[in-house]
Structure formats: C-alpha cells, structure tokens
Amino acid sequence: MSEDIRDAAVARRRLEALSAEYRAASSATADERQPVELDQAMVGRLSRVDALQRQAMAAAAERQRQVQIQRLGAALDRLDAGEYGYCVRCGDEIARRRLEVDPAAPTCIACARG
C-alpha cells in the first residue's frame, strides 16, 4: 500500500469507502432477504426449500455486513477521538500491516489473540 493507513485523511477515506461498499451491497441485496412466497401451486417442494435456503443465506450475509458497518463506524469514532491506530485494550500501536488488512481493527495482534 503506497499511502500510510495511519494518516488520518487516508484512514478516513478508506473507512468511509468500505462503509459505503457494505451499505451498497446491503441495499442491492434487499430483495433476496424478503419473505419467501410459498405458493404450492407455483413452486415445487424442492424449489421452496431452495428459496428458503437462499433467503437464510442472504440474511446471514446481511448480519455480517451490519457487523462490519458497525466496526467501521467505531473505527471512524476512534479516528475522530484521535485514538485510531491504538489498541482499545492495551493502548499500544496497532501494526501498520494489520490496519492495512483490516482498517477497522480495534486491537493489536497480541490482544486479539489473548
């Protein structure tokens, strides 16, 4: 990565861009999470099961997206407070490479493992 993730402007752009991506994906998949119509005259049993499975998978993916959106929001809050890039548990700096991989990481690798 050519830009330093610890730079506040760079970090803000990256966090906001990722948040926008998750929100766009959430919006784009809203129809997939709608209740499944179970019209027995129109759809066979296996097709209904398949539709219910797709809906459940879409709902699970949405839950994961919402968690990521919350993590990104928390990272933006830490950035605003001047605490971005520092572990919320021990206060040590979070490794640059860790932030490049996961810009919303709230903890250093040692605290994440412990």
Secondary structure, 3 states (H helix, E strand, C coil): CCCCCCCHHHHHHHHHHHHHHHHHHHHHCHHHHCCCCCCCCCCCHHHHHHHHHHHHHHHHHHHHHHHHHHHHHHHHHHHHCCCCCECCCCCCECCHHHHHHCCCCCCCHHHHHC
